[in-house]
Amino acid sequence: MTRIAFLSIFLLAIIPGCRPQAIKHVPMIAHASEESHSGVVCALAELSSQEASAVFSTDPRSYGNTVLVLDITNTTAHPLSIYPSYCDLPRFSGKRLSREYHYDTYQWSMAGGIVAALFYWPAIPFVVVPAAVGMRSYNKKITKDIRSRTFGPHDTIQIAPYERIRRFVIIPRDYPWRGTRLSILDEATNQLLTFAL
């Protein structure tokens, strides 16, 4: 009986570590649609199921999302800005995608609490509670990580002179994104550069 209790508690402590790793970078892929204006190069590409799985450890299409990669290279000495209304795609926030990475803290806490209460109640404060706190912390970290790499519906992107940025753009699955219009404001000249990707 104590072996079963110990094994159950051990698994509750170990399994939370078995999650996809945080996204390390935003890749750019070879089949991007690219356009250049006044020293600014803009590219947009859709991640295939295989590419998305390699980046996210899961396929976002299975959750109703298509993930695009927006790549902008500023070769000018002027700062650039992209405001939320400058892109005509129906974008989701990075929070939507990050939910697929989250632990269900309530479910884990309840299951762990019940197992610990039945077999070894002192494990509740020493194993179950720390595991739940760790899961909650992980959920916050992964949300922040994905949101910082996503161009969502309310996000403004600032691009410094001579900087290159890449952001995920999350749109509804099978949305016809080719021909997307994106405008970039040159802050020094107030010139609006418009790209058809």
C-alpha positions in Angstrom: 0.0 0.0 0.0 2.8 2.4 0.8 4.5 1.6 -2.5 1.4 2.6 -4.4 1.1 5.8 -2.4 4.8 6.6 -2.9 4.5 5.8 -6.6 1.4 8.0 -7.0 2.9 10.9 -5.2 6.2 10.5 -7.1 4.4 10.6 -10.4 2.4 13.7 -9.4 5.8 15.4 -8.6 7.5 14.2 -11.9 4.7 14.4 -14.5 4.5 18.3 -14.4 8.0 18.4 -15.9 6.8 16.5 -19.0 5.6 19.5 -20.9 6.7 21.1 -24.2 9.7 23.3 -23.8 9.4 27.1 -24.1 9.8 28.5 -27.7 13.4 29.5 -28.2 13.1 31.5 -31.4 10.8 32.5 -34.2 12.0 30.7 -37.4 11.8 32.1 -40.9 11.0 29.8 -43.7 12.1 29.7 -47.3 8.7 30.0 -49.0 7.9 33.4 -47.6 6.1 36.1 -49.6 8.5 39.0 -49.6 8.3 42.7 -50.6 10.7 45.6 -50.2 10.1 49.4 -50.1 12.4 52.3 -49.2 15.0 50.2 -47.3 12.4 48.0 -45.5 12.0 44.4 -46.3 8.8 42.6 -45.2 8.1 38.9 -45.5 5.2 36.7 -44.4 5.0 32.9 -44.5 2.8 30.2 -43.1 4.2 27.5 -40.9 3.4 24.1 -42.2 2.1 21.5 -39.7 5.6 20.0 -39.5 7.3 23.4 -39.0 4.7 24.4 -36.4 5.1 21.1 -34.6 8.9 21.6 -34.5 8.5 25.1 -33.0 5.6 24.5 -30.6 5.9 20.7 -29.9 2.3 20.5 -31.1 0.4 21.5 -34.2 -1.6 24.7 -33.7 -3.9 23.8 -36.6 -5.4 21.1 -34.5 -6.6 23.9 -32.2 -8.1 25.9 -35.0 -5.1 28.2 -35.6 -2.8 29.0 -38.5 0.5 30.4 -37.5 2.3 32.9 -39.8 5.7 34.3 -39.4 6.2 38.0 -40.0 9.8 39.1 -40.7 10.7 42.7 -41.1 14.2 44.1 -41.7 14.8 47.8 -41.3 17.9 48.8 -43.2 17.3 52.5 -42.7 18.4 54.9 -40.0 14.8 55.7 -39.1 12.6 54.0 -36.4 9.5 52.2 -37.7 6.2 51.4 -36.1 3.3 49.0 -36.9 0.1 49.9 -35.2 -2.7 47.4 -34.6 -4.9 48.9 -37.4 -2.0 48.7 -39.9 -2.6 45.0 -40.6 -5.8 43.7 -42.2 -5.5 40.1 -40.8 -8.0 38.9 -38.1 -5.3 38.2 -35.5 -5.5 36.3 -32.2 -3.5 37.2 -29.2 -0.6 35.0 -28.2 -2.6 34.1 -25.1 -4.9 32.0 -27.2 -2.0 29.8 -28.4 -0.3 29.7 -25.0 -3.4 28.2 -23.4 -2.6 25.0 -25.3 0.6 24.8 -23.2 -1.0 25.4 -19.9 -1.5 22.9 -17.1 -5.0 22.5 -15.8 -3.8 23.4 -12.3 -7.3 22.8 -10.8 -7.4 19.2 -12.2 -3.9 18.4 -11.0 -4.5 19.8 -7.5 -7.7 17.9 -7.1 -6.3 14.6 -8.3 -3.1 15.0 -6.3 -5.0 16.1 -3.2 -7.4 13.1 -3.4 -4.6 10.6 -4.0 -2.6 12.1 -1.1 -5.6 12.3 1.2 -6.4 8.6 0.5 -2.8 7.2 0.8 -0.5 9.7 2.5 -2.0 13.0 3.6 1.3 14.7 4.6 2.2 14.8 0.9 -0.4 17.5 0.4 1.7 20.4 1.8 5.0 19.0 0.6 4.2 17.7 -2.9 0.7 18.7 -4.1 0.8 22.4 -3.1 4.4 23.0 -4.5 3.5 21.2 -7.7 0.4 23.4 -8.2 2.4 26.5 -7.5 5.0 25.4 -10.0 2.4 24.7 -12.6 0.8 28.1 -12.1 4.3 29.7 -12.5 4.9 27.7 -15.6 1.6 28.9 -17.1 2.5 32.5 -16.5 5.9 32.1 -18.0 4.8 30.4 -21.2 2.0 33.0 -21.7 4.6 35.8 -21.4 7.0 34.0 -23.7 4.5 33.4 -26.5 2.9 36.9 -26.2 6.3 38.6 -26.5 6.8 36.8 -29.8 3.3 37.4 -31.2 1.8 40.3 -33.2 -1.7 40.3 -31.7 -4.8 42.4 -32.4 -3.9 45.1 -29.9 -0.1 45.0 -30.2 2.2 47.8 -31.6 5.5 46.8 -33.0 8.4 49.2 -32.7 11.4 48.5 -35.0 14.7 50.3 -34.3 17.0 51.5 -37.0 19.0 48.6 -38.6 16.9 46.0 -36.7 15.3 42.8 -37.8 12.3 41.5 -36.0 10.2 38.3 -36.3 6.8 37.7 -34.8 4.2 35.0 -34.9 0.8 36.1 -36.3 -2.0 33.7 -35.2 -5.0 33.7 -37.5 -8.1 31.4 -37.9 -7.2 28.1 -39.6 -7.6 28.2 -43.4 -8.1 32.0 -43.5 -7.0 33.2 -46.9 -4.0 35.4 -45.8 -2.2 35.8 -49.2 -2.5 39.4 -50.4 -2.5 40.7 -46.8 -2.0 44.4 -46.6 0.5 45.6 -44.0 1.5 49.2 -43.4 4.6 50.4 -41.6 5.1 54.0 -40.5 8.5 55.6 -40.9 8.5 57.7 -37.7 11.2 60.1 -39.0 9.5 61.1 -42.2 5.8 60.2 -41.3 5.8 58.1 -44.6 3.4 55.1 -44.6 4.9 52.1 -46.4 2.3 49.7 -47.6 3.1 46.0 -48.4 0.9 43.5 -50.1 2.1 40.1 -49.0 
